[in-house]
Amino acid sequence: MPKLKTKSGVKKRFKFTASGKVKHGVAGKRHRLISHNSKYIRSNRGTTVLSDADTAHVRLWAPYGLK
């Protein structure tokens, strides 16, 4: 069998936890933040865990896992 290719964007945007969940950065934090309130900016700080439905898609895009 040939090796499967990993999507380049997935390598940069996602990390896998030891238990197999997927961490990701929150969207909408790069520019035009003046239109968002402080509560929105604070609550979207750091990383969050992806939902189970979206995790299945990311696993297809990263067939051998990411570190």
The first five atom37 places (N, CA, C, CB, O) and aatype in JSON, in Angstrom:
{
  "aatype": [12, 14, 11, 10, 11, 16, 11, 15, 7, 19, 11, 11, 1, 13, 11, 13, 16, 0, 15, 7, 11, 19, 11, 8, 7, 19, 0, 7, 11, 1, 8, 1, 10, 9, 15, 8, 2, 15, 11, 18, 9, 1, 15, 2, 1, 7, 16, 16, 19, 10, 15, 3, 0, 3, 16, 0, 8, 19, 1, 10, 17, 0, 14, 18, 7, 10, 11],
  "atom_mask": [
    [1, 1, 1, 1, 1],
    [1, 1, 1, 1, 1],
    [1, 1, 1, 1, 1],
    [1, 1, 1, 1, 1],
    [1, 1, 1, 1, 1],
    [1, 1, 1, 1, 1],
    [1, 1, 1, 1, 1],
    [1, 1, 1, 1, 1],
    [1, 1, 1, 0, 1],
    [1, 1, 1, 1, 1],
    [1, 1, 1, 1, 1],
    [1, 1, 1, 1, 1],
    [1, 1, 1, 1, 1],
    [1, 1, 1, 1, 1],
    [1, 1, 1, 1, 1],
    [1, 1, 1, 1, 1],
    [1, 1, 1, 1, 1],
    [1, 1, 1, 1, 1],
    [1, 1, 1, 1, 1],
    [1, 1, 1, 0, 1],
    [1, 1, 1, 1, 1],
    [1, 1, 1, 1, 1],
    [1, 1, 1, 1, 1],
    [1, 1, 1, 1, 1],
    [1, 1, 1, 0, 1],
    [1, 1, 1, 1, 1],
    [1, 1, 1, 1, 1],
    [1, 1, 1, 0, 1],
    [1, 1, 1, 1, 1],
    [1, 1, 1, 1, 1],
    [1, 1, 1, 1, 1],
    [1, 1, 1, 1, 1],
    [1, 1, 1, 1, 1],
    [1, 1, 1, 1, 1],
    [1, 1, 1, 1, 1],
    [1, 1, 1, 1, 1],
    [1, 1, 1, 1, 1],
    [1, 1, 1, 1, 1],
    [1, 1, 1, 1, 1],
    [1, 1, 1, 1, 1],
    [1, 1, 1, 1, 1],
    [1, 1, 1, 1, 1],
    [1, 1, 1, 1, 1],
    [1, 1, 1, 1, 1],
    [1, 1, 1, 1, 1],
    [1, 1, 1, 0, 1],
    [1, 1, 1, 1, 1],
    [1, 1, 1, 1, 1],
    [1, 1, 1, 1, 1],
    [1, 1, 1, 1, 1],
    [1, 1, 1, 1, 1],
    [1, 1, 1, 1, 1],
    [1, 1, 1, 1, 1],
    [1, 1, 1, 1, 1],
    [1, 1, 1, 1, 1],
    [1, 1, 1, 1, 1],
    [1, 1, 1, 1, 1],
    [1, 1, 1, 1, 1],
    [1, 1, 1, 1, 1],
    [1, 1, 1, 1, 1],
    [1, 1, 1, 1, 1],
    [1, 1, 1, 1, 1],
    [1, 1, 1, 1, 1],
    [1, 1, 1, 1, 1],
    [1, 1, 1, 0, 1],
    [1, 1, 1, 1, 1],
    [1, 1, 1, 1, 1]
  ],
  "atom_positions": [
    [[0.83, -1.19, 0.0], [0.0, 0.0, 0.0], [0.87, 1.25, 0.0], [-0.94, 0.0, 1.21], [1.87, 1.31, 0.72]],
    [[0.51, 2.25, -0.8], [1.26, 3.5, -0.72], [0.91, 4.27, 0.55], [0.97, 4.37, -1.96], [-0.12, 4.04, 1.18]],
    [[1.8, 5.17, 0.91], [1.54, 5.99, 2.07], [0.44, 7.0, 1.77], [2.83, 6.71, 2.52], [0.3, 7.45, 0.63]],
    [[-0.33, 7.36, 2.8], [-1.38, 8.36, 2.63], [-0.82, 9.74, 2.93], [-2.58, 8.05, 3.56], [0.02, 9.91, 3.81]],
    [[-1.29, 10.71, 2.17], [-0.81, 12.08, 2.38], [-1.63, 12.76, 3.47], [-0.89, 12.88, 1.08], [-2.83, 12.55, 3.59]],
    [[-0.96, 13.59, 4.27], [-1.59, 14.4, 5.31], [-1.87, 15.78, 4.74], [-0.7, 14.48, 6.58], [-1.03, 16.35, 4.04]],
    [[-3.04, 16.31, 5.04], [-3.34, 17.68, 4.61], [-2.43, 18.65, 5.34], [-4.84, 18.03, 4.86], [-2.3, 18.57, 6.57]],
    [[-1.8, 19.55, 4.62], [-0.82, 20.46, 5.22], [-1.45, 21.37, 6.27], [-0.16, 21.3, 4.14], [-0.83, 21.65, 7.3]],
    [[-2.67, 21.83, 6.02], [-3.31, 22.73, 6.96], [-3.59, 22.08, 8.3], [0.0, 0.0, 0.0], [-3.59, 22.75, 9.33]],
    [[-3.83, 20.78, 8.29], [-4.13, 20.06, 9.53], [-2.89, 20.01, 10.42], [-4.63, 18.63, 9.23], [-3.0, 20.1, 11.64]],
    [[-1.74, 19.87, 9.81], [-0.5, 19.83, 10.59], [-0.3, 21.12, 11.38], [0.7, 19.58, 9.68], [0.24, 21.1, 12.49]],
    [[-0.73, 22.23, 10.79], [-0.5, 23.52, 11.42], [-1.59, 23.89, 12.42], [-0.4, 24.58, 10.38], [-1.34, 24.67, 13.33]],
    [[-2.79, 23.34, 12.26], [-3.94, 23.85, 13.01], [-4.41, 22.97, 14.15], [-5.06, 24.06, 12.09], [-5.13, 23.44, 15.02]],
    [[-4.03, 21.7, 14.17], [-4.57, 20.77, 15.17], [-3.46, 20.03, 15.89], [-5.51, 19.78, 14.51], [-2.37, 19.83, 15.35]],
    [[-3.76, 19.62, 17.14], [-2.86, 18.76, 17.91], [-3.72, 17.67, 18.53], [-2.07, 19.58, 19.02], [-4.86, 17.91, 18.91]],
    [[-3.16, 16.46, 18.65], [-3.87, 15.36, 19.28], [-3.44, 15.23, 20.73], [-3.63, 14.05, 18.52], [-2.25, 15.33, 21.04]],
    [[-4.41, 14.99, 21.63], [-4.08, 14.77, 23.03], [-3.73, 13.29, 23.21], [-5.26, 15.18, 23.95], [-3.9, 12.49, 22.3]],
    [[-3.26, 12.94, 24.4], [-2.87, 11.56, 24.68], [-4.07, 10.63, 24.64], [-2.18, 11.47, 26.04], [-3.94, 9.45, 24.31]],
    [[-5.25, 11.15, 24.98], [-6.45, 10.31, 24.98], [-7.11, 10.23, 23.61], [-7.45, 10.84, 25.99], [-8.11, 9.54, 23.44]],
    [[-6.54, 10.94, 22.61], [-7.06, 10.84, 21.25], [-7.99, 11.97, 20.84], [0.0, 0.0, 0.0], [-8.52, 11.96, 19.73]],
    [[-8.19, 12.94, 21.72], [-9.03, 14.07, 21.35], [-8.21, 15.06, 20.53], [-9.63, 14.75, 22.6], [-6.98, 14.97, 20.49]],
    [[-8.88, 16.0, 19.89], [-8.21, 16.96, 19.02], [-8.37, 18.35, 19.6], [-8.77, 16.89, 17.58], [-9.48, 18.8, 19.87]],
    [[-7.23, 19.05, 19.78], [-7.23, 20.43, 20.26], [-7.11, 21.36, 19.06], [-6.08, 20.67, 21.27], [-6.47, 21.03, 18.06]],
    [[-7.74, 22.54, 19.17], [-7.65, 23.52, 18.1], [-7.75, 24.92, 18.69], [-8.75, 23.29, 17.04], [-8.32, 25.12, 19.76]],
    [[-7.19, 25.86, 17.96], [-7.31, 27.25, 18.35], [-8.67, 27.78, 17.96], [0.0, 0.0, 0.0], [-9.28, 27.28, 17.01]],
    [[-9.15, 28.78, 18.68], [-10.47, 29.32, 18.41], [-10.41, 30.3, 17.25], [-11.04, 30.01, 19.67], [-9.48, 31.09, 17.14]],
    [[-11.39, 30.23, 16.37], [-11.43, 31.1, 15.2], [-11.9, 32.49, 15.57], [-12.34, 30.5, 14.12], [-12.52, 32.69, 16.61]],
    [[-11.6, 33.45, 14.7], [-12.1, 34.8, 14.89], [-11.32, 35.63, 15.87], [0.0, 0.0, 0.0], [-11.88, 36.52, 16.51]],
    [[-10.02, 35.38, 16.01], [-9.22, 36.12, 16.99], [-8.03, 36.84, 16.35], [-8.72, 35.16, 18.07], [-7.08, 37.19, 17.05]],
    [[-8.07, 37.06, 15.05], [-6.9, 37.64, 14.38], [-7.01, 39.15, 14.17], [-6.7, 36.97, 13.05], [-6.07, 39.88, 14.47]],
    [[-8.14, 39.6, 13.68], [-8.28, 41.03, 13.4], [-9.74, 41.39, 13.55], [-7.77, 41.39, 11.97], [-10.6, 40.53, 13.72]],
    [[-10.02, 42.71, 13.49], [-11.37, 43.25, 13.68], [-11.97, 42.87, 15.03], [-12.29, 42.78, 12.56], [-13.15, 42.54, 15.12]],
    [[-11.15, 42.91, 16.05], [-11.61, 42.55, 17.39], [-12.35, 43.69, 18.07], [-10.45, 42.12, 18.24], [-12.97, 43.48, 19.12]],
    [[-12.29, 44.87, 17.51], [-12.97, 46.0, 18.15], [-14.49, 45.81, 18.1], [-12.58, 47.32, 17.47], [-15.21, 46.37, 18.93]],
    [[-14.96, 45.02, 17.14], [-16.41, 44.79, 17.05], [-16.87, 43.69, 18.01], [-16.78, 44.41, 15.62], [-18.08, 43.5, 18.17]],
    [[-15.94, 42.98, 18.65], [-16.31, 41.97, 19.64], [-16.16, 42.55, 21.05], [-15.43, 40.69, 19.48], [-15.31, 43.41, 21.29]],
    [[-16.98, 42.07, 21.96], [-16.86, 42.57, 23.33], [-15.78, 41.79, 24.09], [-18.2, 42.47, 24.05], [-15.3, 40.76, 23.62]],
    [[-15.41, 42.3, 25.26], [-14.31, 41.72, 26.03], [-14.62, 40.31, 26.49], [-14.0, 42.59, 27.23], [-13.72, 39.47, 26.58]],
    [[-15.89, 40.03, 26.79], [-16.27, 38.69, 27.24], [-16.01, 37.66, 26.14], [-17.75, 38.66, 27.66], [-15.52, 36.57, 26.43]],
    [[-16.32, 38.0, 24.9], [-16.07, 37.11, 23.77], [-14.58, 36.83, 23.61], [-16.64, 37.71, 22.47], [-14.17, 35.69, 23.4]],
    [[-13.78, 37.87, 23.7], [-12.34, 37.72, 23.53], [-11.74, 36.88, 24.65], [-11.66, 39.11, 23.48], [-10.89, 36.02, 24.4]],
    [[-12.17, 37.12, 25.9], [-11.66, 36.35, 27.03], [-12.07, 34.89, 26.95], [-12.15, 36.95, 28.33], [-11.26, 34.01, 27.22]],
    [[-13.33, 34.63, 26.58], [-13.82, 33.25, 26.57], [-13.19, 32.43, 25.46], [-15.32, 33.24, 26.44], [-13.18, 31.2, 25.54]],
    [[-12.68, 33.07, 24.44], [-12.05, 32.35, 23.33], [-10.54, 32.35, 23.4], [-12.49, 32.94, 22.02], [-9.86, 32.16, 22.39]],
    [[-10.01, 32.56, 24.59], [-8.56, 32.56, 24.78], [-8.06, 31.12, 24.81], [-8.18, 33.3, 26.08], [-8.76, 30.23, 25.3]],
    [[-6.87, 30.88, 24.3], [-6.26, 29.55, 24.38], [-6.83, 28.58, 23.36], [0.0, 0.0, 0.0], [-7.22, 28.98, 22.26]],
    [[-6.88, 27.3, 23.72], [-7.36, 26.27, 22.81], [-8.56, 25.56, 23.41], [-6.24, 25.26, 22.51], [-8.81, 25.62, 24.61]],
    [[-9.32, 24.88, 22.55], [-10.46, 24.09, 22.99], [-10.4, 22.72, 22.33], [-11.8, 24.82, 22.64], [-9.61, 22.48, 21.42]],
    [[-11.24, 21.81, 22.82], [-11.28, 20.45, 22.28], [-12.38, 20.39, 21.22], [-11.53, 19.39, 23.42], [-13.48, 20.91, 21.41]],
    [[-12.06, 19.76, 20.11], [-12.99, 19.64, 19.0], [-14.1, 18.65, 19.33], [-12.25, 19.2, 17.73], [-13.9, 17.73, 20.12]],
    [[-15.27, 18.85, 18.74], [-16.4, 17.94, 18.98], [-16.11, 16.59, 18.33], [-17.72, 18.54, 18.43], [-15.25, 16.47, 17.46]],
    [[-16.86, 15.56, 18.75], [-16.63, 14.21, 18.23], [-16.91, 14.12, 16.73], [-17.5, 13.22, 18.98], [-16.21, 13.41, 16.01]],
    [[-17.94, 14.82, 16.27], [-18.28, 14.77, 14.85], [-17.17, 15.36, 13.99], [-19.59, 15.5, 14.59], [-16.84, 14.82, 12.93]],
    [[-16.57, 16.47, 14.45], [-15.5, 17.1, 13.69], [-14.19, 16.34, 13.84], [-15.31, 18.54, 14.13], [-13.34, 16.37, 12.94]],
    [[-14.01, 15.65, 14.96], [-12.79, 14.87, 15.17], [-12.66, 13.76, 14.12], [-12.79, 14.27, 16.58], [-11.56, 13.44, 13.68]],
    [[-13.78, 13.19, 13.73], [-13.75, 12.13, 12.71], [-13.2, 12.65, 11.4], [-15.14, 11.55, 12.5], [-12.44, 11.95, 10.73]],
    [[-13.56, 13.87, 11.01], [-13.04, 14.46, 9.78], [-11.55, 14.71, 9.88], [-13.77, 15.76, 9.47], [-10.8, 14.42, 8.95]],
    [[-11.1, 15.24, 11.02], [-9.68, 15.56, 11.18], [-8.84, 14.29, 11.15], [-9.45, 16.33, 12.49], [-7.72, 14.31, 10.64]],
    [[-9.36, 13.21, 11.68], [-8.62, 11.94, 11.66], [-8.42, 11.44, 10.24], [-9.36, 10.88, 12.48], [-7.4, 10.82, 9.94]],
    [[-9.38, 11.69, 9.35], [-9.21, 11.31, 7.94], [-8.14, 12.15, 7.27], [-10.54, 11.44, 7.19], [-7.4, 11.67, 6.42]],
    [[-8.06, 13.42, 7.66], [-7.09, 14.32, 7.05], [-5.68, 14.09, 7.56], [-7.48, 15.75, 7.29], [-4.71, 14.42, 6.89]],
    [[-5.56, 13.52, 8.77], [-4.25, 13.25, 9.38], [-4.15, 11.76, 9.64], [-4.04, 14.08, 10.72], [-4.29, 11.34, 10.79]],
    [[-3.93, 10.93, 8.62], [-4.1, 9.48, 8.78], [-3.15, 8.84, 9.77], [-3.92, 8.83, 7.47], [-3.51, 7.83, 10.38]],
    [[-1.96, 9.37, 9.96], [-1.01, 8.74, 10.89], [-0.9, 9.49, 12.22], [0.36, 8.64, 10.25], [-0.01, 9.2, 13.02]],
    [[-1.78, 10.43, 12.45], [-1.74, 11.2, 13.69], [-0.7, 12.3, 13.66], [0.0, 0.0, 0.0], [0.2, 12.3, 12.82]],
    [[-0.82, 13.23, 14.57], [0.12, 14.34, 14.67], [0.63, 14.42, 16.08], [-0.53, 15.67, 14.25], [-0.05, 13.98, 17.0]],
    [[1.81, 14.98, 16.27], [2.39, 15.09, 17.6], [2.33, 16.5, 18.08], [3.82, 14.6, 17.61], [2.77, 16.8, 19.19]]
  ]
}
